[in-house]
Amino acid sequence: VVPGAAISERFLARDQSGGVLVELILEGDVAPELLRGKGIEVNTRVGRLMTARCPLARLSELLQMPGVERVQVSERCETNLDLSASDVGLDAVRAVPPPAFVGQTGAGVLVGIVDTGIDYAHGDFQKPDGTTRLLFVWDQTGTGSLPPVGFTYGSEWDSTEIDAAIATEIDAAGHGTHVMGIAAGDGSATGNGQPAFQYVGVAPEANLCVVKTTFATTNIVDGVNYIFQKAASLGKQAVVNLSLGTQAGPHDGTYE
């Protein structure tokens, strides 16, 4: 079984050397250091839950480890987006017209998304002086740069590297760029024959943080964790949008 086969797409990944990994959510009292000592990657830990990436050959050993009480394989989410800024009564909290935004503009807040990435060169995500509003981008699918501190995969870039166009992250699908435009685009680069500021996001003066995800539920958890860690390190409040969905799990109100 290898990543790319229809059934394994849901929960398998590869490490940087090409080895097959099973992506998991673990519950129990096992120490992350013990797992790492056996070659199992641990990324996010909240209480007794943690996300892990286990070499396929070591999965049986993991399942028998003392302290591991529950193991759930990662699922793949899908992109969902069907609401716009006007639906939330935007005019009641922010004066128009732009670019002289007045009221609640998101200034001082970190707005993050976990999605297909972002077109970081788009003018809606830049300040008036042309520098980026993006503080960090983590491409969970990427190579060529180091992963964020505390995580074991993907590539990260900061605002300096984004301004220098060093980041190799690309939003080929466009969904993440669309989502961030609704959440925090400033409208200055409205195109397709429309005048500037025809379409303005909810928080046009917020700082931005983007995670381009693999869509595995474990990696989505890591992405949310990453954004809140960045906000805490900067002393900022944060909000994270997930325009994603999955049909996994029970549909009767129970949790298994």
Summary of the structure (lengths in Angstrom):
residues: 256
radius of gyration: 19.7
end to end distance: 26.0
largest distance: 62.5
contacts: 780
relative contact order: 0.19
helix: 23%
strand: 28%
